[in-house]
């Protein structure tokens, strides 16, 4: 009963701002040069509660039959459960961010929906508390971040970053602007890199807000920290050797895009693209350690694991993973057909979550091969837009 009441409240919070919450996620626009992200919201993340995965299921987005779902594998468990908050249409996509003992989920708007309902849970999705962001979240998995203190950041569609001091304040809709894309681009570090967009927010080693995006200046990554109200560059500059194969879009002549930015126990990890190269970079608050590059033309999904690890789902079912600071890229066996996202497990293992209509098949990597370990049928009501 508690679960139903909480979900009902989430629906009421949605209805209180606008009648009708049906939405359809807008298409992703590909840009020439760097790898393109064709399914940017498909991802996974790890918290003390467990491992979470976001994937789209159902059918055609044009027919409003695409439904974004949230799954969890609790810490110490081997099986996944469907825990998508009920009561709000999720065709626009889901964005998730976690602290040590909680997870917050934002519902992206599209069509006539101009704001983002929120839901938070402290019990691995068994119960959800409704919340509200009276604006639309950006179309990127890094659009939300939560610090250990509960401070929450939200990246909006227009590049504005809003903040709430606590999780309770975020749930109550008590958001205030932290900065805008124009203000950040006009700041000294923004002008220095030629900031063109913001794609991710996070918190640094000192729990200061962070923002990351793309820069027009070749070889410079747009990663910034907010220290006492002043935005500063985090100092991430990529080495030129071995990056990029196109002389016109290589590191010396090409721009750098940040795909994602995550927090670790003692710093941050970023995924970056330049030319046709992808890299990971780790920050301890003082210096950056940058990985060797891995080549790719298309990124279909990506995510972060514990201790600064990361994974990339590339075109053709190819997967590259990397461990913590100073690690090297390792290729996994090609994933099963339909794989939408990956999720790290224990001992360097991974699960591949494959989607076919309303069915989610979980494949687990064991002894160098993918083995089917679970099948979840999601109760989708086609044509409902909710």
C-alpha positions as CSV (number, residue, x, y, z in Angstrom):
1,X,0.0,0.0,0.0
2,X,2.8,2.4,0.8
3,X,4.3,1.8,-2.6
4,X,1.0,2.6,-4.3
5,X,0.4,5.7,-2.3
6,X,3.9,7.0,-3.2
7,X,3.4,6.3,-6.8
8,X,0.0,7.9,-6.8
9,X,1.5,11.0,-5.3
10,X,4.0,11.1,-8.1
11,X,1.2,11.1,-10.6
12,X,-0.6,13.9,-8.8
13,X,2.6,15.9,-8.8
14,X,2.7,15.5,-12.5
15,X,-0.9,16.4,-13.0
16,X,-0.6,19.4,-10.7
17,X,1.5,21.3,-13.3
18,X,0.1,20.1,-16.6
19,X,-2.8,18.0,-17.7
20,X,-1.5,15.0,-19.5
21,X,2.0,13.7,-19.1
22,X,2.4,11.7,-22.3
23,X,5.7,12.3,-23.9
24,X,7.9,11.1,-26.7
25,X,11.7,11.3,-26.6
26,X,13.0,13.4,-29.4
27,X,15.5,11.9,-31.8
28,X,19.2,12.3,-31.2
29,X,21.1,14.4,-33.7
30,X,24.4,13.0,-34.9
31,X,27.3,15.4,-35.3
32,X,30.2,14.7,-37.8
33,X,33.7,14.0,-36.5
34,X,33.6,12.6,-33.0
35,X,31.8,9.4,-32.2
36,X,28.0,9.8,-32.1
37,X,25.9,8.6,-29.1
38,X,22.8,7.1,-30.6
39,X,21.1,6.0,-27.3
40,X,22.6,8.4,-24.7
41,X,20.2,7.6,-21.9
42,X,20.9,3.9,-21.9
43,X,23.4,3.4,-19.1
44,X,24.1,1.9,-15.7
45,X,25.5,3.1,-12.4
46,X,26.6,1.6,-9.1
47,X,25.5,2.8,-5.6
48,X,25.8,1.2,-2.1
49,X,22.2,0.0,-2.7
50,X,23.1,-1.9,-5.8
51,X,23.6,-1.7,-9.6
52,X,21.0,0.2,-11.6
53,X,20.3,0.1,-15.4
54,X,18.3,2.3,-17.6
55,X,17.0,1.0,-21.0
56,X,14.2,1.8,-23.5
57,X,11.7,-1.0,-24.3
58,X,8.5,-1.4,-26.2
59,X,8.2,-0.3,-29.8
60,X,8.2,2.8,-32.1
61,X,8.9,6.2,-30.6
62,X,6.9,7.7,-33.4
63,X,3.9,5.8,-32.1
64,X,4.6,6.7,-28.5
65,X,5.3,3.1,-27.7
66,X,8.8,3.6,-26.4
67,X,8.9,3.2,-22.6
68,X,12.0,3.8,-20.6
69,X,12.6,1.4,-17.7
70,X,14.7,1.2,-14.6
71,X,16.1,-2.1,-13.3
72,X,18.1,-2.8,-10.1
73,X,20.3,-5.7,-9.0
74,X,20.6,-5.2,-5.2
75,X,24.1,-5.3,-3.6
76,X,25.0,-8.9,-3.0
77,X,22.2,-10.3,-5.3
78,X,22.5,-11.9,-8.7
79,X,19.1,-11.2,-10.2
80,X,17.5,-8.0,-11.6
81,X,14.1,-6.5,-10.8
82,X,12.0,-4.0,-12.6
83,X,11.6,-0.9,-10.4
84,X,10.4,1.9,-12.8
85,X,8.5,4.5,-10.7
86,X,4.8,4.4,-11.7
87,X,2.3,7.2,-12.3
88,X,4.2,9.3,-14.8
89,X,4.7,8.7,-18.6
90,X,8.4,7.9,-19.3
91,X,8.5,8.1,-23.1
92,X,10.8,11.1,-22.9
93,X,13.5,9.1,-21.1
94,X,14.8,8.5,-17.6
95,X,17.9,10.1,-15.9
96,X,19.2,8.6,-12.7
97,X,21.8,9.7,-10.1
98,X,22.8,8.1,-6.9
99,X,24.2,8.9,-3.5
100,X,25.5,6.2,-1.0
101,X,22.0,5.2,0.2
102,X,19.5,6.7,-2.3
103,X,18.7,7.1,-5.9
104,X,16.9,9.9,-7.7
105,X,15.2,9.5,-11.1
106,X,14.1,12.3,-13.4
107,X,11.6,12.0,-16.1
108,X,12.6,13.8,-19.3
109,X,9.9,15.9,-21.1
110,X,9.0,16.1,-24.7
111,X,6.0,17.1,-26.8
112,X,3.9,19.4,-24.5
113,X,5.6,18.4,-21.2
114,X,7.7,21.3,-20.1
115,X,9.0,20.0,-16.7
116,X,10.5,16.9,-15.2
117,X,8.8,15.0,-12.4
118,X,11.3,13.3,-10.0
119,X,11.2,10.2,-7.8
120,X,13.6,9.1,-5.1
121,X,14.1,5.8,-3.3
122,X,16.2,4.6,-0.3
123,X,15.1,0.9,-0.5
124,X,16.3,-0.2,-4.0
125,X,13.1,1.0,-5.6
126,X,10.5,-0.8,-3.4
127,X,9.0,2.6,-2.5
128,X,9.4,6.0,-4.3
129,X,9.0,9.5,-2.9
130,X,7.7,12.0,-5.5
131,X,9.5,15.2,-6.4
132,X,9.5,18.0,-8.9
133,X,11.9,20.0,-11.2
134,X,9.9,22.8,-12.8
135,X,12.0,22.6,-16.0
136,X,13.1,20.0,-18.5
137,X,16.1,17.8,-17.9
138,X,18.8,17.7,-20.6
139,X,18.9,14.7,-22.9
140,X,22.0,13.1,-21.4
141,X,22.7,10.5,-18.7
142,X,24.8,13.0,-16.8
143,X,22.0,15.5,-16.3
144,X,21.7,14.8,-12.5
145,X,24.1,14.4,-9.7
146,X,23.8,13.9,-5.9
147,X,26.6,14.6,-3.4
148,X,27.0,12.6,-0.1
149,X,25.5,15.6,1.7
150,X,22.4,15.4,-0.4
151,X,23.0,18.5,-2.5
152,X,21.5,17.8,-5.9
153,X,22.4,19.2,-9.4
154,X,20.2,19.2,-12.5
155,X,21.3,20.1,-16.0
156,X,18.4,21.6,-18.0
157,X,17.7,21.4,-21.8
158,X,19.1,25.0,-22.3
159,X,22.3,24.3,-20.5
160,X,21.3,25.9,-17.2
161,X,22.5,24.1,-14.0
162,X,20.1,24.2,-11.1
163,X,20.9,23.1,-7.5
164,X,18.9,22.0,-4.4
165,X,20.7,22.0,-1.0
166,X,19.2,18.7,0.1
167,X,17.3,15.7,-1.3
168,X,14.3,16.9,0.6
169,X,14.6,20.3,-1.0
170,X,14.9,18.7,-4.4
171,X,11.7,16.7,-3.8
172,X,9.9,19.8,-2.7
173,X,10.9,21.6,-5.9
174,X,13.2,24.1,-4.1
175,X,15.7,24.6,-6.9
176,X,17.8,27.6,-7.6
177,X,20.0,28.5,-10.6
178,X,23.7,27.7,-10.1
179,X,24.9,28.9,-13.6
180,X,23.8,29.0,-17.2
181,X,25.6,27.9,-20.4
182,X,26.1,31.5,-21.4
183,X,27.5,32.5,-18.1
184,X,29.8,29.6,-17.9
185,X,31.0,30.1,-21.5
186,X,31.6,33.8,-20.7
187,X,33.7,33.0,-17.6
188,X,37.5,33.0,-17.8
189,X,37.8,29.2,-18.1
190,X,34.9,29.0,-20.5
191,X,36.4,31.6,-22.8
192,X,39.8,29.9,-22.6
193,X,38.4,26.6,-23.9
194,X,35.6,28.0,-26.1
195,X,32.8,26.2,-24.3
196,X,30.0,25.3,-26.7
197,X,27.8,22.9,-24.6
198,X,27.4,21.3,-21.2
199,X,26.5,17.6,-21.1
200,X,27.2,16.4,-17.5
201,X,27.2,17.5,-13.9
202,X,28.9,15.9,-10.9
203,X,30.7,16.7,-7.6
204,X,34.5,16.9,-7.2
205,X,36.8,15.5,-4.5
206,X,36.0,18.4,-2.2
207,X,32.2,18.0,-3.0
208,X,32.2,21.1,-5.1
209,X,29.8,21.2,-8.1
210,X,31.3,20.3,-11.4
211,X,30.2,20.7,-15.0
212,X,31.6,19.2,-18.2
213,X,31.0,19.7,-21.9
214,X,32.5,20.4,-25.3
215,X,35.1,23.1,-26.2
216,X,36.0,24.7,-29.5
217,X,39.7,25.0,-28.6
218,X,41.6,21.9,-29.9
219,X,42.9,19.5,-27.4
220,X,41.2,21.1,-24.3
221,X,38.5,19.3,-22.4
222,X,35.7,21.4,-20.8
223,X,35.7,20.3,-17.2
224,X,35.0,22.9,-14.6
225,X,34.6,23.2,-10.8
226,X,32.6,25.7,-8.8
227,X,34.7,26.9,-5.9
228,X,33.0,29.4,-3.6
229,X,30.8,30.7,-6.5
230,X,33.7,31.0,-8.9
231,X,34.0,28.6,-11.8
232,X,37.5,27.3,-12.5
233,X,39.0,24.9,-15.1
234,X,39.8,21.5,-13.7
235,X,42.9,21.5,-15.9
236,X,42.2,18.6,-18.1
237,X,44.3,18.8,-21.3
238,X,44.7,15.7,-23.5
239,X,48.1,14.5,-24.8
240,X,48.5,14.7,-28.5
241,X,50.5,11.6,-29.3
242,X,48.5,8.7,-30.7
243,X,45.1,10.3,-30.8
244,X,43.0,10.5,-33.9
245,X,43.7,9.2,-37.4
246,X,42.2,12.0,-39.3
247,X,44.8,14.8,-39.6
248,X,42.0,17.4,-39.8
249,X,40.2,16.1,-36.7
250,X,43.2,14.8,-34.7
251,X,44.0,16.2,-31.2
252,X,46.2,19.0,-32.5
253,X,43.4,20.2,-34.8
254,X,40.2,18.7,-33.4
255,X,37.9,19.5,-30.6
256,X,37.3,17.4,-27.4
257,X,33.8,16.3,-26.3
258,X,33.0,15.0,-22.8
259,X,30.7,12.0,-23.0
260,X,30.2,11.5,-19.3
261,X,31.5,12.6,-15.9
262,X,31.2,10.5,-12.8
263,X,32.3,10.8,-9.1
264,X,34.5,8.2,-7.4
265,X,35.3,7.7,-3.7
266,X,38.3,10.1,-4.0
267,X,37.8,12.0,-7.3
268,X,36.2,11.9,-10.7
269,X,36.3,9.9,-13.9
270,X,35.5,11.3,-17.4
271,X,34.9,9.7,-20.8
272,X,36.0,11.8,-23.7
273,X,36.1,11.7,-27.5
274,X,38.4,13.5,-30.0
275,X,38.5,12.6,-33.6
276,X,37.8,8.8,-33.7
277,X,39.5,8.2,-30.3
278,X,37.9,7.6,-27.0
279,X,39.7,8.0,-23.6
280,X,39.1,7.8,-19.9
281,X,40.6,10.3,-17.5
282,X,40.7,10.3,-13.7
283,X,41.1,13.2,-11.4
284,X,42.2,13.2,-7.7
285,X,41.6,16.9,-7.2
286,X,45.2,17.8,-8.1
287,X,46.2,16.0,-11.3
288,X,44.6,14.1,-14.2
289,X,45.6,10.6,-15.3
290,X,44.6,10.0,-19.0
291,X,44.3,6.5,-20.5
292,X,45.6,5.4,-23.9
293,X,43.0,5.9,-26.6
294,X,40.7,3.3,-28.1
295,X,39.2,3.8,-31.6
296,X,35.5,3.8,-32.4
297,X,33.1,5.5,-34.8
298,X,29.9,5.0,-32.9
299,X,29.1,4.9,-29.2
300,X,25.7,3.4,-28.4
301,X,25.8,3.5,-24.6
302,X,28.3,4.0,-21.8
303,X,28.5,4.0,-18.1
304,X,30.6,4.0,-14.9
305,X,31.3,1.3,-12.4
306,X,32.8,1.4,-8.9
307,X,36.3,2.8,-8.3
308,X,36.5,4.7,-11.5
309,X,35.9,1.9,-13.9
310,X,33.9,2.5,-17.2
311,X,32.5,0.7,-20.2
312,X,31.6,1.6,-23.7
313,X,29.1,-0.2,-25.9
314,X,30.2,0.5,-29.5
315,X,28.9,-0.3,-33.0
316,X,28.7,-3.9,-34.1
317,X,28.2,-5.2,-30.6
318,X,31.8,-4.3,-29.6
319,X,32.5,-3.5,-25.9
320,X,35.5,-1.9,-24.3
321,X,36.0,-1.7,-20.6
322,X,38.5,0.0,-18.4
323,X,39.4,-0.3,-14.7
324,X,40.4,2.4,-12.2
325,X,43.1,5.1,-12.4
326,X,45.7,4.2,-15.0
327,X,43.9,1.2,-16.4
328,X,44.0,0.0,-19.9
329,X,41.1,-0.7,-22.3
330,X,40.0,-4.4,-22.5
331,X,37.7,-5.7,-25.2
332,X,34.9,-8.1,-24.2
333,X,33.4,-10.7,-26.4
334,X,30.8,-9.2,-28.8
335,X,27.5,-8.8,-26.9
336,X,24.3,-10.7,-27.7
337,X,21.9,-9.1,-30.2
338,X,19.6,-6.4,-28.8
339,X,22.0,-5.4,-26.0
340,X,20.9,-2.0,-24.9
341,X,23.2,-1.4,-21.9
342,X,25.8,-3.1,-19.8
343,X,26.2,-3.3,-16.0
344,X,29.4,-4.2,-14.1
345,X,29.4,-7.0,-11.6
346,X,31.9,-8.4,-9.2
347,X,35.4,-9.5,-10.1
348,X,35.4,-7.7,-13.3
349,X,32.4,-9.5,-14.8
350,X,29.6,-7.8,-16.7
351,X,25.9,-8.3,-17.4
352,X,24.5,-7.4,-20.9
353,X,20.9,-6.3,-20.8
354,X,19.2,-7.1,-24.2
355,X,15.8,-5.8,-25.2
356,X,13.2,-7.2,-27.5
357,X,9.9,-5.5,-27.3
358,X,8.6,-6.1,-23.8
359,X,11.3,-8.7,-22.9
360,X,14.6,-8.0,-21.2
361,X,17.1,-10.8,-21.4
362,X,20.1,-10.7,-19.0
363,X,23.3,-12.2,-20.2
364,X,26.3,-12.7,-17.9
365,X,29.9,-13.0,-19.0
366,X,31.4,-16.1,-17.6
367,X,34.6,-17.8,-18.7
368,X,34.9,-15.7,-21.8
369,X,31.3,-16.3,-23.1
370,X,27.9,-14.7,-22.6
371,X,25.4,-17.0,-20.8
372,X,21.6,-16.3,-20.4
373,X,20.8,-16.0,-16.7
374,X,17.4,-14.2,-16.5
375,X,14.3,-13.2,-18.5
376,X,12.1,-10.3,-17.4
377,X,8.8,-9.6,-19.1
378,X,7.8,-5.9,-18.6
379,X,4.0,-5.2,-18.5
380,X,3.8,-2.7,-21.3
381,X,0.5,-1.3,-22.4
382,X,1.1,-0.3,-26.0
383,X,-0.6,2.9,-27.1
384,X,-0.9,4.2,-23.5
385,X,2.0,6.7,-23.7
386,X,2.4,6.0,-19.9
